[in-house]
Amino acid sequence: MKPVVFFTFVSDDYYEPIGTPKLINSFKHFHPDIPLVIFRQADVDKIIDPTKKFMGGAVNWLNAKPMFAKLLVDKYELVINIDADSVILGRLDVSGDFDVCSVINFNDYENRAVENITEEQFIHAGFIGSRRPEFWDIWMERSLKDNWKYKCAENDTLNLVVYNQLSDWKLKLFDKDKEYWGCKSLGREPEFVIEQDKVMCRGEQVRVYHHAKGPAAMPKLVFEKMGFTKEVVEYMNRVSDYGTSVLYGEI
């Protein structure tokens, strides 16, 4: 099996507005050696089909992540989902001894607690991975059963699964103690600075910025309109415009 793969899924009508090309370009800028799978409309139609039942329920946009992950678990040791409205701003080291990995949500914009999980503990489903294939089945089963009960659907059920059902599993939160790998920097955009060709905030490196903030923020990842300084905007545009030539036919 290969060591690691990242994936996201997006419909054709959201591909551009949600910022998918900027995720792709920035990811490959820092990770030319790591596979990134973008499941698009043909695969979305197969997975998110209201006429089909799985574990007794219907798969929808708020519980589909495990289903896409399951397409990759027999080929990769570590499968990581990253939301398409994310931009990569530094190399991601996802090595380590863990069963499940994710990122902290706690930020200056909006926070969430659910049942016995506090705002400070709450993790975000916009960056979630596992080395154990059964994780995706466990989360999927809980999502199909309970998503409708909770305001934040997949995020809430993810936290309940990780902290309660799988409390004996090894959990790695990449930005719990330092750095920013997702939503943790929301609300701090004006504080981003460039230091030695790195994006920094309050003395710590920003490796991933996840726009999140829901459909009201669309189109997403339009950096000029998000409160960043000109210098940071220029850096973000540079890494997210990165690409390589592809030959589709004869020159």
Order of alpha helices (4+ residues) and beta strands (2+ residues): beta-alpha-alpha-beta-alpha-alpha-beta-beta-beta-beta-alpha-alpha-beta-beta-beta-beta-beta-alpha
